[in-house]
Amino acid sequence: MSGTSPIRPVLQNKVLYGGDYNPEQWPPKVWEADHAAFDLAGIDTLTLGVFDWALISAGEDDYDFTLLDAVVARVAASGRRFVMATATGALPPWLAHRHPEVNRTDFEGRRHVYGQRHNACPSSPVFRRLSARLAGKIAERYAGHPQLVAWHIGNEYGGACYCGNCAAAFRSWLRERYRSLDRLNEAWNAAFWSHTFTDWDEIVPPNALSEHWRGQNHTAFQGITLDYLRFMSEAMLQNFVEEKAAIREHDASTPATTNFMGMYRPIDYHRWAEQLDFASWDNYPPTDRSEARMAFTHDLMRGLKGGDPFWVMEQTPTITASRDINPVKRPGVLRLWSWQSVAHGADAVLYFQMRQSRGACEKYHGAVLDHSGRTDTRAFREVAELGADFRRVGDAVLGARTPARAALLFDWDSWWASEMTDGLNRTVSYPQVVLAYHRALWEAGVQLDVVPVDAPLDGYDVVVAPLLHMIKGDTAERLRAVAERGGSVVSTFHSGRVDQDTNAFLTDVPGPLASLFGVRVEETDSLPDDVVNRISLSGAGGERTVTSRSVFEILVAEGAEAVGTYNDDFYAGRPAVTRKPFPAGGAAWYVGTLLDQNGLSSILRSVLAEQGLIGPYADEPELEFTVRSLEDVRTSFLLNHADTPVTVQAHAAGTDLLTGRVLAAGEQITLAPKDVVVLREA
């Protein structure tokens, strides 16, 4: 198939349910038992061939699809649909040994030999040629199959390489970006430490042998390190693009994706988003109380494609196998977290893995079926109960979007730049700051989008931009426009510090944001996190005292009013939190310190209250409230993350799609621990 046909949407009548299936690891008699179990669990979609390169190809021009054909035939006979992978998630041994240049060189300058995965140099001409060829061969064979639902390109892209091929590709990337050495030297402030480059070939990758003096965040020149992070993200994107192009030679319309990893530092997913037909990600939360973090990451993934639904491509039904301690999901948590993903925009909920591997590092990773293949375990029962949930709800929320009037800005450039900058406080983590602000919004029940800094802001009444360290393009002007039309804008310490090259603005901090927020940062005090400064907050709820740590910007109000002041140290009585009003009723809030969670909640609820955006269950911090809307139909999700029951009054009339119960507005609802209500509003 060829041409320029539009990408067709995935045809669904329910949330897709299934996951990664690797039957090549077991004899065919096991396949029969697997499919019988899948029938019991309501499994309708399987991802095939993710790591099958060595099974499909024994050489550059040697392809054998016998085994994969048999797998596809058995899946088709079951009536299930499949996602076909390009099998390029890991190198086969023959390729690494015949062409050692495909193996990566690490940050320490060591050329690796064959092993593990994420093990290919993205700039290797051999890898690029052969991975794209394999993707094309697979597409040629399976394009047009009536049960093919999507293409899965690569797998969990990540890592970095510092080899000679990458050095040459980096120099080409820099030529394209800067056009001249004069512009490059200006961007990198190369006059410092005699770093002025006079020939492109003088530039080498920044690693432990060149600019870095203690790990990957300690660099003498932030400019070159930032550019290498950008380059490496785009080099891996080029691998994706080339495999996708090979697929499109045979299939112009089946959607293609790859599985992202949420808030993953090495790759700027915003720069990848345009190339994906839909976003998908692998949800492996770090603890069993990660509900707020998952809510953020679902929103981040949904924001990649302008609010379109996404897929959860992987989650575990029980435990992971990648951490030192791997707790099992408690009863009810699988259902609760799966419905949380749907509440935030997922139209597919898939697992890794469908059956546990016999050996290697993931042999104890959780699966729908354990090594014995039992279907009478608690885990399997919960998987099957969730499958029944999805059948019961059907297509009720498919394609529905989040009606958000609040946005939180997330920016990989600010993440990279802020955490490699000397002179501030290196203990401050960009993701942790963002997550703290998100949690305060999430607990208040506001419907929220997480979007890049260059996203349109016209539809939002509240825009929160924590730690917006780097100001690019017209970001400052677009934030000001929100406040001028009556909206509220919030930003924090360490914001407005540098331009797109990570060079400081030659003006008062917060640079281009200063007039918007009406403040000037006179000094920035950074202290160990056991040093606490009390903050007096004022507002509609009266005076209250909260605490702050780590960063203490000493603010001068220039058009703003102080709503929070320091109580301690030599800057006691000086502004710590400010609010600048605008004539149309908008306001710009600046938080100059790392507030505790109570302080953040107080500030952000004041912001939301001014815009009428606090949710109906904001007094129940462990009861999550989320909405998906399609045309004039709203579906609300109530998710009880608490270990105890919660009783509330229904915010609207409607029908619980999970139980069939009809509710009147104001009627009492009691949710058991980890319980879910999916309310189709009347």
N, C-alpha and C positions, 0 to 999 in steps of 0.2 A: 504494500500500500504506500502511496506517496501523494504529494500534493500539499495544499494548504488548508485542508478542512479544519474547521474550528474544533477545539477540544470538547468532546462531549462530556456532559456531567455523568457522575456515577449514578446509575439507575438503582434506586433502593426503595424498598417498602418497609424498612425498619432500620434501626441502628445495626451496622455490620458488626459481626461478632465472630471471633476466631483468633488466629494468630500464626506465628512462625511454626511451620511444620517441616520436619527434616526426616522423612521416612527412609531416605537413603542410608540411615544409620542402622536400620533393622530389616529383618527378612520380611517378605510380603505377607506371611501369616499374621505378623503383628499389625500390618496395615488394616487388616479386616477388623481386628479388635478395636483399633483406634477409631475407625469410622463408625462402628457401632456405638462407641462411647460418645463420639461427637454428635450423633443423632440424639442421644439422651440429653446432652447439654445444650442443644439448640445452636451448635456451631455451624455457621453458614459461609465463612470466608477463611481461606488459608493462604499464607504467604509461603512461596516455594523458592528454593534454589539460591538462598542468600549467599551461601559460602560454597557453591558447587563448582568453582572454576577447575579445580584439580580433577573432579569427577567427569566434567564435560570435555576437558581438553588436556591432552598429554603432550602437546607441542603447538608451535605457532599455527600450523595448518591442519591440526589433527583434532577433529571434533566428533564426539560420540554422544548422542542424545538418548540412547536406549533407556537408561535408567530414569532420566527426567521425563521422557515420554510415558513411561509406565506410571510414574507418580501422577502426572497430569491426567492420564486416562482414568486412574482410580478415583481421583478427586472429581472428575467430570461425571463418572458413573454414580457418585454419591449425590449429585445434584448441587454440590457446593460450588461456589465461585472461588477464583484464586487471583492473588496478586503475584505477578511474576517478577522475580528479582533478576538483575543483570549478572549475578554471581561474582561480582568483582570486589566484594567486601574484604577479601584477603588474597594474597598472592599464592599461586601454586609453587611447590618446591622447585620444579623444573625451571620455571621462569627466573627465580631468584638465583639459581646456580648457573644457568647459561648466560644470564645478563646481570652480573652483580651490581651494575649501576642502578638497577631499579630499587635496591635496598636503601633505606634512609640513612642519612648522617645526622647524629643527634646534636643537641645544644653544646655538648662538650667536644664536638668535632670528631666523634668516633663513627666510622662507617660500620653499620650493622650487617650481620649475616642473616640468613633466613630464620624466621621464627615469628610467633605471635600473629597479630593482625594489625590493621592500620600501619602496614609495614612497607608501603610503596612510596617512592619519591614522586610527588605530584608533577614535577617538572621533567621527569624521565621521558624522552621521546619513545622509548620502547614500551614503557608502561602505558602511555597515552594511546599509542597505536593499537596495542593488543587488547587493552580493556575496551576501547571503543569497538574493535572488531568483534569481540565476544558479545558485547551488548547487541550489536547488529545481527549476529548469527542467531542469538536467542529470539530477537524480535522477528526475524525472518521466519523462524519455525513456529512461533506461537501467536503472532499477530492475527487478529480476526477470529480467534477462538471464542465461541459464544459465551464462555464462562470467565473469560479474562476481564477483570474489573479495573486493574491499574498496573502500572509498571513501578517497580521499586528499584531505584538506581543506587548502586553502591550500598554502603551501610555505615551509619554513624560516623560520617566523615570527621576526621580530627587528627591531631598531632602536628608535627612540623618537621621540616628537613632543612639542612644547612650544607648540602653538597655542592660540588662545582656546577652541576646543571641548574640548581636553584640559584646559585650566585649569578650565573649568566642570565637566567630568566628575570631575576630581581633587577639587574641593570637595565634590561630591556623594558621592564615595567616602569622603572624610574624615568627612562628617556621619554616614554609615552606620557607620564604624569607631569613631568617638569619641563620637558622640551629643551632646556638648556642647563648647563652646569651652574651658571650664575643664579638661576632661580632655585636650583636644588641647594646651593650653598646658603642662600638667603633663608630658605625654609628650615634648614637644619642648624642655623646660626653657626655656620662652620668657621667663622672667624675666631670662635672660642677654641682654645687649646690647639691652634694651628691645624685645624681640620679642613682647610679649604682644598677642595678636590679640583684637579686640573685635567683629569682624564676619567672617563666613565669606568675604565678597567681598574682604577684604584679603589673602587668601592667593593667591600666584602660584606657578607651577612653579619649582622650584629649577634654575637654569641659569646660563650665563655672565653673564647680565644681572642676576642676583639674588644667590643665596647662594654661588655658586662663584667662587673666586678664582684657580684655576689648574687647569683641566681638571676632568673629571667626578669625580675622587676627592678633590678639595680643596674641601670645603664648610664653611662656618661653622657650619651646623646639620645634624649627621648625621641627626637625627630626620626632618626634612622630606625630605631627599634619600633616605633609606631608604624612606620611605613612597611617594615618587614612583616609585622602582624597583618596589616592590610593586604600586602602582597600574598602571603601564604594563604589567607582566607580566599582570595580570588584565584590562586593557583588551583586549589582544590575545587572551587566552583567551576573552573575550566574543565576539570576532569568530568564533573557532572554534566556540563553542557555538551561535551563531546560524546558521551555515552547517550545522552538524550537525542542528539542529532542522528546518531546511528540508528536508534529506535525509530525516529521519524521517517527514515528512508523506507520503512516497511509498515508503519502504523502512524497515521497522521492525527488520530483522534482520541486514542485511549489515554487518559490522564497519567502523568508521571510525577513521582515525588521521591523524596528520600527521608529517612527518619532522623530528625534533629534530636538534640539532647537538652532541650530546655534552655536554661540560663548557662550556656556553655561558652567559656571565655575565648578559646582559640578562633572561633568562626563568627563573623558578623552576619548573623542570619538575615538581617535587614537587607544586606547587599545581595543575598541569594534569592530573596523572596520572589522577585520577578520571574525567575526561571522555573519555579515550581508551579505545577498546575493546581495543586492544593498542598497545604502544609500538613506535616505529620510529625509526631515526636514520641520519644520513649520516656515513660513516666516511672522513674525509680526514686521515690522520695527518700531523703537521708534518714528520717526517723519515722516512728509510727504516730507522731503528732505534727505532721507536715502539711496539714490541710490548708493553712494560709499560703504557704510557699507554692503548693500545687495550684491553688486558685490563681496566684500571680502568673505562674508559668503557662497555664492554659490560656490566660488572657494574652500573654506575650505571643504565644503561637498563633492565636486567633488574629492578632493584630498584624501578623506578617502579610496577610492577604486581604487587608482592608476590612476585616470583620467577618470574612467568609468562614463557614464551618471548616474544621480540621479533623484529623484522625489521631487517636492514640494508637500508634503503630505497635508499641510494646508496653506491657506492664506485667508484673508477676502476680499470679494468684496466691502465692504463699510467701516465699523468701527470695532474696537475691543471693548471689554467690560471690559478689565482688568486694565485700567489706569484711573487716576483721570480725565484726559481730553482726549477725544476720537474723534479726527477730522476725518471727512469723506474723503475718497479718492476723489480728484478733478477729473473733467472730463478728460478722457484719461489716467489717472494714472494706473488704473487697467490693461489696455492693455499694456502700456509701461512696467510696472514692471513684468507682466507675460512674455512678450517677453524677458525681461532682463534675467529671470531665464532660458528660453530656450537657449538664447545666451551663457549662462555660462555652459550649459550641462544638463538642465532638459529635460527629456523625458516624464514627466507627470506634469500637473498643476492642482491641486485639491484644493477645498475650505473646510473650516469650516465656515459655515455649509450650508447645502442645503436648509433648512427651519428653520426659527427662532424658538427657544424653547419658550414654553408658559410661563415658570416660571424659577425661580432660577437665579443664578448670570450671566448667559449668555443669558438671554432672549432678551437683546438688542444688542447682538453681531451680526455683519453683517452677511447676508445670501443671497444666490441666490434668495430665496423667503422670503418676509417679512411675518408678522403675517396674513396679508390679502391674501397673495398668488398672488399678482398682477404681471402681466407680461408687464405692460405698464409704469414701472418706469424707470428712467435713469439708475439705477443700473442694472436692469435686461437686458435692452437694451445693455449695455456695456458687460455684461456677454455673451449675445447671439452673439454680434459682434465678440468677441474673439473666441467663438466657431466656427464661420464661418471662421475666420482667420486660425484656426488649420485645418479645413477641406480642405481649399484651399491649404495650404502648404503640407498637407499629410505627407508622410514619408521622406521628403527631408533632414531632419537633424537627424533623429533617429539614435542613435548609434554613431554619429559623436563626435570627441574629440577635445580638444583645443590644437593647435600646439604651445605649450609654450616653449620658450627658456629662460624664467626667472622664478625664484622660490622665494617665500617668506616662511621662516620657521616659524611654529607656534608650541608652546610646552606648554602643560598644566603644566608640572612640573616647568618650568620657571615661568609661570603665578602664580601658587600657591606659589612657594618659594620666588619670588621677592616681592610679596605683603604682606608676613607675616614676612619679615626681618626687624629687628630693626637696627637703625644706618644709614640708607639711607634716602630717602625721601618718606614717606608714601603717599604723595599726587600724586605720579606718578602711573598711571594706566597702567598695561601691555596691556590690550586691546586697550586703547586709543593710546598708542605709536605704536602698530602694525597697527592700522587703519590709523594713520597719514602717515606711510611709504607706506602702501598699496594705500592710496589715491593719493600720488605723482606718484606712478607707474601707477595707473589706469588712471589718467588724461593724462599721457604721451602716453596712448594707447598701452602699451606693452601687449602681450599675456602672461598670468601669471598663474602659478600653486601655490596653497598654500598647503604645504606638511609638514609632521612631520620631526623632526630633524634626524631621522634614514632613511629617504627616499633616494634612489639612486639619486646622483646629476650629473651623467655623461652627461645627455642630456641638461644641462643648461649652458648658457653663463653668466648669472647674477644670483647670489644667495644673497638674502637680509635676514639678521638674526637679526632683532631688539630685543633689550633687551634679549639676549640669556644668561640669568643669570646662568643657570645650564649647565655644559658641561658633557655629558654622552658618554660612549663608545668611538668610534673613530670619533666623530663629528669634532673635531679640525683637524684631519688628512684629512678628506674628504673635508672640506672647503679649506684647503691648496691646495689640488689637483686641485680644480677648478681654483685657481689663477695660479698655476704652468703650467696648460695646456692652459693658455691664457684667462681665464674667469675673471669676476669681482666679488668680495665678499664685502659685506657691513655689518658692525655691529655697535653697539652703546654702550653708557654708560651702566653701571651696568651689562655688559656681562662678561663671563669668571670668575665669582666670586666664584662659589661653585661647588662641585662634586655632584654625584647622591644622597648623603646623606644630602645635604645642608651644608656640612662642607667646610670652606674656604680653598682654595689652599694655601699651604705654600710657596708661591712664589709671585712675583710682579703681580699686576692686569694689564691686563686681563688674568692671569693664562695661561692655555694651548693655548690661542689665541694670546699671546704677540708676538711670533716670526712671526706669520702670518701677523699681522698688523703693526709690527715694532714700537710699542709704549709701554710706561710704564705709568701707572696712578700713579702720585706722591701723589696727594690728591684729595678728592672728596668733593666739597662744595655743600651743600643742602640749598636752601633758599626758602622763601615763593614765591608763583607764581606771586606776584605783583612786584617782583624784576627782572629787565630786564638787561641782559648783551648784548651789541651789538657785533656782529660777523662780521669781515671782511672776505669775501670769495673772492678767486682769481680763475681764470679759463679762458677758451677760450673766454668767453663773457666779460672779463674784471673784474674789481673790483666791488663788490657790498656789501652793508651792510644789514644784517638781524638781527633778535633778537633771544635770547634764554632765557629760564627760568628754574627754579626748580632745575636742576642738572648741575653742572659745574665741570667736571673732568679736572684736571690740568695735561696735558699730557707732557711726555718727548719723543721726537721722537728718535727712535733707529733703523734707517733704513728707516723710512717714511719721507715724506715731508709734511710740513704744507700747507693746502689749505684753512684753516680758522683759524683766531686768535681772542682771546678775546680783546675787546676794553676797558673794565672797570674792576674795583676792583684791588686787589694787583697782580692778574695774567694777567693784561693787557699785550698784546704782546705775550702771551704763546699760543701754539697750542690748538685749540678746535676741528678741523677736520683735519684728515691726510689722505694721500694716499701713499701706498707703492707699487712701480712698481715691476713687475716680468719679468725675461728675455724673456719669450715667449709672452709678450705683455699684460699679465693679471695685475690686480691691486687689492689691499686690502684697502678698505676705512674704516676709523673708525671715528664715530661721537660722540664726548665726551660730548655732551650737548643736551638739549631738544630744538631743533630748531623750529622756527615757520614754518608754512606750506610753505611759500615762500622759506625759506632756504632749507627745505627738497626737494622741487621740483627742486631747482637749483642743488643740489648735485646729486640727482638721475637721472636727465636728463643728467648730465655730464657722469655718469656711463653708462646709456643706450646708449648715443651717441657714446661712445668708442666701443660699441659692435654692433652698427647699429640696435638698437631695438626700436627706437622711432616710434610710430604709425603715420599713414598718417594724422590724424586729431588732433594732439597734441596741436595745437593752438586754438582749440575749447574745453575748459575744460568741458563743459556740454554736449558735443556730445561723447557718449560712442561708442567705436569701439571694436568689439569682433568677433572672428572667430571660427567656428567649421569645422573640416575637416574629411572626410571619404574617405580613399584610395586617389585618386587624385582629389577629388571634394571638393572645398572650398566654404563655405557659410559664408558671412560676414554680421554682424548685425550693423546697425547704429541706435542709440537710442538717441533722442533729449530730454534730461532732462530739458532743459531750458523752461522758460515761454514765450520765443520769438522765431520766426523762425530762422533757421540757414541755410546758403547757402554754400556749399562746392563743390569741384570738385571730382567726383568719382575716387577712387583709382584704380579701375579695371573695366574692361568691364563685363557685366553680365545682369541678368534679376531679377528684383524685384519680388519675389514670391508672394507678397501681392497684387500687382497692375498689374503685367504682363508687366510693362514698361521695355523696353530694353535700357540699358545704355552703352555708350561708355566710355572708360577710359578717364578721364579728363572732361567729360561732367558735367555741373552744376546740382546739386541736391539741392532742397530746402525742408527742413523738417519743417513742422509746429510744434508748441509747442507740446511736448509729442508724436511726431510722430515716426514711426519705418520704416526702410527699411531692408528687408531680401534679400540680394543680392547673388544669385547663380552665382558665378564667371565663366566667360567663359573660 
